[in-house]
Amino acid sequence: MAGIDPSLTVTDAGPIIHLDELDCLDLLSDFGELLIPIEVWDEVVRHRVCLGADRIAGLGGCVVRNPGVPSPRLRALVGSLRLDRGEAAALALMELRGAPLFLCDDAAARLAAESLGFPVHGTIGVLIRSIRRGMRSREQVLDILRRLPHDSTLHVSRELLATVITRIEQESK
């Protein structure tokens, strides 16, 4: 694996799609250089036809072709967890470019990333981070989270969403 480059973040399709649905795509600009494998980008544009590569480039994003050959360990995880092409390409890019953070909402891909020692943030984590980084207020994020089941295709349990909302509300007191 390459040395860690703290300016890099690799993303899977989920956070791009869901943040765009929630009108929060600008939050990705806070992650330095955002690397998006072409396999992931293809999935994004299937779900968000109007989302152009120029908009991602404006947020510091870059579509990467041919991320490289994954390690045997990653290949084993891809097979056993049945990860799709985009998730496999994103994790291979993590390994090869030494990115310290993976943005992903898929449970199996998150498990694979964590097994490889990579920290993972999902859409909800990006929203919470936006409070700490001053990009959104607590009230704005609470409103977004309350709208999330209706305005986004992100699958999250009601219980988890309620817990996150409660914690944010309690932190503001």
C-alpha positions in Angstrom: 0.0 0.0 0.0 1.2 3.5 -0.7 1.9 6.0 2.0 -1.1 7.9 3.5 -1.9 11.1 1.7 -4.1 13.1 4.1 -5.5 15.3 1.3 -7.2 12.4 -0.4 -10.6 10.9 0.1 -12.1 8.1 -2.0 -15.9 8.0 -2.3 -18.4 5.4 -3.3 -21.6 6.3 -5.1 -24.0 6.5 -2.1 -22.8 9.7 -0.5 -22.6 11.5 -3.8 -26.1 10.4 -4.7 -27.7 11.0 -1.3 -26.0 14.4 -0.7 -27.2 15.5 -4.1 -30.7 14.4 -3.3 -30.5 16.4 -0.1 -29.1 19.5 -1.8 -25.9 19.2 0.2 -23.4 18.1 -2.4 -21.3 21.2 -1.5 -20.3 19.4 1.7 -17.9 17.2 -0.3 -15.7 20.3 -0.9 -14.5 19.9 2.6 -12.6 16.6 1.9 -9.6 17.8 0.0 -9.0 15.9 -3.3 -12.0 13.6 -3.8 -11.2 10.5 -5.9 -14.1 8.8 -7.7 -13.4 5.6 -9.6 -15.0 5.5 -13.1 -17.1 2.5 -12.0 -18.5 4.6 -9.1 -19.1 7.6 -11.4 -21.0 5.4 -13.9 -23.3 4.4 -11.0 -23.8 8.0 -9.9 -24.9 9.2 -13.3 -27.3 6.3 -13.7 -29.1 7.6 -10.6 -28.5 11.3 -10.9 -28.6 11.9 -14.7 -28.3 15.7 -14.3 -25.2 15.6 -12.1 -22.3 16.6 -14.4 -18.6 15.8 -13.8 -18.0 19.6 -13.9 -20.0 20.0 -10.7 -17.9 17.3 -9.0 -14.7 18.9 -10.3 -15.8 22.2 -8.8 -15.9 20.4 -5.4 -12.4 19.1 -5.7 -13.4 15.8 -7.3 -11.6 13.8 -9.9 -12.9 10.7 -11.8 -10.2 8.1 -11.9 -9.9 5.4 -14.5 -8.2 2.1 -13.9 -7.5 2.4 -10.1 -5.1 -0.6 -10.2 -5.0 -4.2 -9.1 -6.4 -4.9 -5.6 -4.4 -6.9 -3.1 -5.3 -10.5 -2.5 -6.9 -9.6 0.8 -9.1 -7.1 -0.9 -10.0 -9.5 -3.6 -11.0 -12.1 -1.0 -13.2 -9.5 0.8 -14.8 -8.4 -2.5 -15.8 -12.0 -3.2 -16.9 -13.0 0.3 -18.9 -9.8 0.8 -20.2 -9.7 -2.8 -19.2 -6.1 -3.3 -20.1 -4.5 -6.7 -17.6 -3.2 -9.2 -17.7 0.4 -7.9 -17.1 -0.6 -4.3 -14.3 -2.9 -5.3 -12.7 -0.2 -7.5 -13.0 2.4 -4.7 -11.3 0.1 -2.2 -8.6 -0.7 -4.6 -8.0 3.0 -5.1 -7.9 3.4 -1.3 -5.1 0.8 -1.1 -3.1 2.1 -4.1 -3.3 5.8 -3.4 -3.1 5.7 0.4 -6.3 7.7 0.9 -7.1 7.9 4.7 -10.9 8.2 4.4 -13.6 6.3 2.5 -17.1 7.8 2.0 -19.6 5.0 1.7 -23.1 4.1 2.8 -23.1 0.4 1.9 -22.8 -1.8 5.0 -20.8 -4.6 3.3 -18.3 -2.1 1.7 -18.0 -0.3 5.0 -17.1 -3.6 6.7 -14.5 -4.4 4.0 -13.0 -0.9 4.4 -12.8 -1.2 8.2 -11.3 -4.7 7.9 -8.6 -3.1 5.8 -8.0 -0.5 8.4 -9.7 2.4 6.6 -11.9 4.9 8.4 -15.4 5.3 6.8 -17.9 8.1 6.9 -21.4 7.8 5.4 -23.9 10.5 4.3 -25.0 11.0 7.9 -21.4 11.3 9.1 -20.8 14.0 6.4 -23.8 15.9 7.6 -22.7 15.7 11.2 -19.1 16.8 10.2 -20.6 19.8 8.5 -21.8 21.1 11.9 -18.3 20.8 13.4 -16.7 22.4 10.3 -19.1 25.3 10.2 -20.6 24.4 6.9 -24.2 23.9 8.3 -25.8 24.9 11.5 -27.2 22.3 13.9 -30.7 23.4 13.0 -30.0 23.0 9.3 -28.6 19.5 9.8 -31.5 18.6 12.0 -33.9 19.7 9.3 -32.1 17.8 6.7 -32.1 14.6 8.8 -35.8 15.0 9.5 -36.4 15.3 5.7 -34.0 12.5 4.8 -36.6 9.6 4.6 -38.7 11.6 2.2 -36.0 13.5 0.2 -33.4 10.8 -0.2 -33.0 7.2 -1.3 -30.6 6.5 1.6 -31.8 3.5 3.5 -31.4 4.1 7.3 -33.4 2.6 10.1 -35.9 4.9 11.9 -34.2 3.9 15.1 -30.8 5.0 14.0 -32.1 8.2 12.5 -33.9 9.0 15.7 -30.8 8.3 17.8 -28.7 10.6 15.6 -31.3 13.4 15.8 -31.6 13.1 19.6 -27.8 13.2 20.0 -27.5 16.3 17.9 -30.4 18.0 19.8 -28.7 17.1 23.1 -25.4 18.5 22.0 -27.0 21.8 21.3 -28.3 22.2 24.8 
